[in-house]
């Protein structure tokens, strides 16, 4: 079910930066996005970063110190600032969020880090 939409992915050289955004789409606009996940080719989906309802932050070991997750509560939009990108960061990045009763995933946005 696609009710969250990611944007901001693309092709970038190693060492560069990208900023991903995630927002609700369709008739449901009360989904609370709380996390970013990614899946590289041939690998399992992994947690990149999460932010709780209270603002607690959690990062995957491979992105600590390079990525920053944040939320704009007025726009109900989730962001992922990615700095010092490496080829190993190449993956499809997915936004994840909740309502009171269900969880939702975005369709994913491709990030490719290559020279």
C-alpha positions as CSV (number, residue, x, y, z in Angstrom):
1,X,0.0,0.0,0.0
2,X,1.6,3.3,-1.2
3,X,0.4,6.2,0.9
4,X,3.8,7.8,1.6
5,X,5.9,9.3,-1.1
6,X,9.7,9.8,-1.1
7,X,11.6,12.3,-3.2
8,X,15.2,13.6,-3.5
9,X,17.1,10.6,-4.7
10,X,19.4,10.5,-7.6
11,X,22.9,9.9,-8.9
12,X,25.8,11.5,-7.0
13,X,29.5,11.2,-6.7
14,X,31.2,9.8,-3.6
15,X,31.6,12.4,-0.9
16,X,28.6,14.3,-2.0
17,X,25.3,15.0,-0.2
18,X,21.6,14.4,-0.8
19,X,18.4,15.3,1.1
20,X,15.5,12.9,1.0
21,X,11.9,13.9,1.9
22,X,8.8,11.9,2.7
23,X,5.2,13.0,2.9
24,X,1.7,11.6,2.9
25,X,-0.3,11.2,-0.4
26,X,-3.8,10.3,-1.3
27,X,-6.8,10.7,1.0
28,X,-5.0,9.9,4.2
29,X,-2.8,12.7,5.5
30,X,-2.5,11.7,9.2
31,X,0.3,9.1,8.6
32,X,3.1,9.9,11.0
33,X,6.4,9.1,9.2
34,X,9.1,7.9,11.6
35,X,11.8,6.1,9.8
36,X,14.0,5.5,6.8
37,X,15.1,2.1,5.5
38,X,17.1,1.0,2.5
39,X,17.6,-2.1,0.4
40,X,20.7,-2.6,-1.8
41,X,20.7,-5.0,-4.7
42,X,20.8,-8.6,-3.5
43,X,20.6,-7.6,0.2
44,X,18.0,-7.5,2.9
45,X,16.2,-4.2,3.8
46,X,17.9,-2.5,6.7
47,X,17.1,0.3,9.1
48,X,18.9,3.6,8.3
49,X,17.4,6.0,10.8
50,X,14.3,6.5,13.0
51,X,12.8,9.3,15.0
52,X,10.2,8.5,17.7
53,X,7.0,10.4,18.4
54,X,9.0,12.0,21.3
55,X,12.0,12.9,19.1
56,X,14.4,10.1,20.1
57,X,16.9,9.3,17.3
58,X,18.3,6.0,16.2
59,X,20.8,5.3,13.4
60,X,22.2,2.3,11.7
61,X,25.9,1.7,12.5
62,X,27.0,2.3,8.9
63,X,25.5,5.8,8.7
64,X,26.2,7.2,12.2
65,X,28.0,10.6,11.9
66,X,27.1,11.0,8.3
67,X,23.2,11.0,8.1
68,X,20.7,13.1,10.0
69,X,17.0,12.3,10.3
70,X,14.5,15.2,11.1
71,X,10.8,16.0,11.0
72,X,8.8,19.1,10.2
73,X,5.7,18.6,12.3
74,X,3.8,21.5,10.6
75,X,4.1,19.8,7.2
76,X,4.1,16.3,8.6
77,X,7.2,15.7,6.5
78,X,10.2,13.5,7.3
79,X,13.7,14.2,6.0
80,X,17.0,12.4,5.7
81,X,20.1,14.5,5.2
82,X,22.9,12.3,3.8
83,X,26.5,13.6,3.8
84,X,29.8,12.1,2.8
85,X,28.1,9.5,0.7
86,X,29.8,6.3,-0.2
87,X,29.3,3.7,-3.0
88,X,28.1,1.4,-0.2
89,X,25.1,3.7,0.4
90,X,23.7,2.9,-3.1
91,X,20.2,1.5,-2.5
92,X,16.5,2.1,-2.8
93,X,15.5,4.2,0.2
94,X,12.0,3.7,1.8
95,X,10.0,5.9,4.1
96,X,8.0,4.2,6.9
97,X,5.2,5.6,9.1
98,X,2.2,4.9,11.3
99,X,-1.4,5.8,12.0
100,X,-3.0,4.6,15.2
101,X,-4.0,1.3,13.6
102,X,-1.7,0.6,10.6
103,X,1.8,1.0,9.2
104,X,2.7,2.4,5.8
105,X,5.6,2.2,3.3
106,X,6.6,4.6,0.5
107,X,7.4,3.3,-3.0
108,X,11.1,4.1,-2.6
109,X,13.6,6.4,-4.2
110,X,16.8,5.3,-5.8
111,X,20.1,6.7,-4.5
112,X,23.2,5.8,-6.6
113,X,26.7,6.8,-5.4
114,X,29.2,6.3,-8.2
115,X,32.1,8.1,-9.9
